[in-house]
């Protein structure tokens, strides 16, 4: 079957995405097959559904902006987190935040206000930044992407002051936005326990499905997970309040959840 834009829009609405939602999408576009018009059509479908909301995609550059005095160019620096995000970067309907390593691109009438806190970032994923603000009623869609891509959980760990999450070194980064340059001073993500801490976030999925925090949906032929960000944050906080090291490794966290 070849999916049209209208068919994708119908699938998004059936999944529970409303016109007023604040929606973050993590995608694995390689799993999206048989869509008429490719990535541009998929982006257009989201934009036409979220007419009164905000549509957000990560546009991270931590893979290249990773040493002192590195520069993120908002119009030229590619995202290291997926093909769809790089298509969105070139789409004039989106605006990109100024965060040097964990920027996002956002679409919507209130998109500019939403991403504005990234101008004051002092950490990779601030609880007050574009990811952390999802806790105020946002949703997160994993479109073919695993829960290890749940960058939002990093913001909850920052909020809870989880130890062993940053480098000791404070880096100086720059973001170039046309004729303006912004300077940032922050650590990078780092843990002595695991090179990719976010891989341990996947163990949240069975709990979130059981408690109704997440649900499995189908968009085109892609299996997807839709997550309520506020409830996800509450769950992660509950776990961390009992075991601050809960995501250091693959330990069972079911024991902390009623």
N, C-alpha and C positions, 0 to 999 in steps of 0.2 A: 504494500500500500504506500502511495505517495501522500504525505501529509501537507495540506495547504495551511496558510496562516489562520484561516477561520477554524480549521480543525484543531490546531494547536491552542487557539484561544478557548475553544470549548473544553479542551482537556484541562487547561489551567483553572478555569472556573469550576469544573467538576472536582478538581483537587482541593478546592476550598480557598482559592486566592480571590480576594475581593478587590474592587476598584480602589478602595481607600487604604489598602495594606501598605505597610513598610516592609518590603521583601528583599532579603539578601539571597542571592543565588550563587551556589558553588556548583560548577558544572564540569563534566568530562565530555566535551563535545564529540570526541571520537566514538562515543556510544550513541550519538544521535544520528539515526539513519533515515533516509528517504523523506527528507523535508524539502519541499519545493522552495528554492531560493536560498537554502543553506542558513548560515549563521545570521545573516541580515534579516531573514524572515522570522527566525526565532526571537531575535531582539525586538522586532516590530510587534510580534504577538504579545510579548510581555508589556511593552509600552502601551499598547492599545487596551489591554486589560487593566493596567494600573493607572487609569486616567486621573484619579484624584489621590494617588498614593505616591510612594517613592520606590523606585526599582534600583537596586544596588548590586554591583559586582565587585569583587576584590580585584585590584590591579597592582598587586605587590611587586616590588623590585628588590627584595632582600637578597636575591641571588647575585645581583650585580652591584647594588649599593651596599657594600659590606666591608669597607675599609675607610679610614679617616679621610675626610675631605672629598668623599665621593658625591656625585651630583645626580639627582633624579630630574630629568627633563620631562615635564608633564605631557608634552605633545609628542616627544620622540622616544622616551624610555619604554621599552616593551615590558609587559607583565610577565612574571615567571610562573603564573598559576592558571594557564589555560588559554586556548585559542579564542574562545568566545569573548574573554575579557579584552584581548588585543583588538578584536573587531570593534568592541564598544569604545575603546580609547579613541579610535579614528572617527567615531560617530559624533557629529556635532550636537546631537540632542543630549549627550551626556556631558557632565562636568566631572573633573577629576580632583580629588582632594590633594592637599599639599604634603601629606605625610611622606617622608622620603623613602621608607622601606615597606610600609603597609598601607598604601593609598587605596582608595576605592574610586570607582566611577559611579555616578548616580544620575538618575533621570527623574524628573517630577517638578511640580510647581514649587515645592519646598526643599528641593534637593540642595540648594546652596546653603540654606540655614542648617540643614542636617549635617553636612560635612565640615562646617566651619570650625568645629572644635579641633580638628586635625591640625590646624595652624599652631596650636599650643602644645602639641605632642611632646612628651618627654620620655616615653617608653614605646615599645613596638605596638602594643594593642591596649591603649588606655581605656579604663572603664567609662570615661567621658567622651571617647572618640566615636568614630563611625561604627565600629563594631559594638562597643559597650552600650551605646544608645539603643541598640536593638531590644534591650531589656524593657524598654518602655512601650511594649506592645507590638514589637516586630515579629516577623516570621523568617525562618531560614529554610530554603529549599535546596536539597542535595540532589541535583539532576544527574544521576549516574555517577556522582562523586561519593566517596566513602565519608563516614563520620570523622575520620582522621583529619579531614579538611575543615573541621569546625573551629575556625579561628576565634569565634565568639567565646569559646571556653577559656582561651588565653586571657581575655579581658576579665573573666570571673576570677581566674587565678591571680591576676594582678590586684583585683579588688580585695582579695583575701590575703594578700601578701605572702603567697606561697614561696618558700625559700628555694634557692638553687634554680632560678629561671632566667637569670640575666648574666651577661659577662660582667666582670669587675670593671673593665675598661669602659669609659664613657666616650663614645665616638662623636665626631663632628660630621654632620651630613648637610647637604644643601639641596633645595628644590628650586628649579628654575621654572618660572611661569612667565613666558614672553619676556618682558624687559625687567621683571622683578626676580630677585633671588631671596629665598628664605633660608635661615640658618637654624639647625636643630642640634641639640646635644642629648644623646640617649645611649643606653646600652643596647646590645643585640640579644636575641634569645639564645640561651645556652643552658644546658644542664649537664652535670657530671654523671647523672644516673642513666640518661638515655639520649642518643643523638637526635631523636625525633620524638619528643614527648607527646606530640599530638596523636601519635599512633595509639596511645593508651586511652584516648578519648572514645574510641570505637566501642569500648565495653559499656558505654552509657546507652547504646541503642536498645538492647533488650529491655532495660528498665524503662526507658522513655516510651517504647511501644506499649508495654504492659500498663503503664500509668496514664496513657493517653496524651503524653507530652509531645509525642511524635506519631505520625501515621504514614503508612505506606500508600503511595499513590502511583498512578501510571500516566505519563505524559508522552504521547506518541507511543513508541515501543520501548520507552526507557522507564526502568524502575526508579522511583524517586522517593525521597523521604521529606516530609514537611514537618518542621519543628516549631513549636511555640517558644520563642526566645525567653520570655519572662519565666515560664515554667521550667525551662532548661536551666536558667540561672539559679532558680530556687533549689532545684535538685542538686546542682553542683555545689552550691553553698552548704546544703545540708550534709553532703558527703565530706566536704573539706572541714567543716566545723568539728567533725568527729575524727578525721584523719587528714591532716594537712598534707601528707605525702601520698594521698590516695592515687594520684596519677603518675607517680614516679616510675611505676612498673605495672605489671599485669595482675596485681593483686585483686581479689574479689571485692567489689564495692557494693554488691547486693545486700550485704549484712548491715549496711548503714541506712537502708531505705525500708520503710514500713510497707 
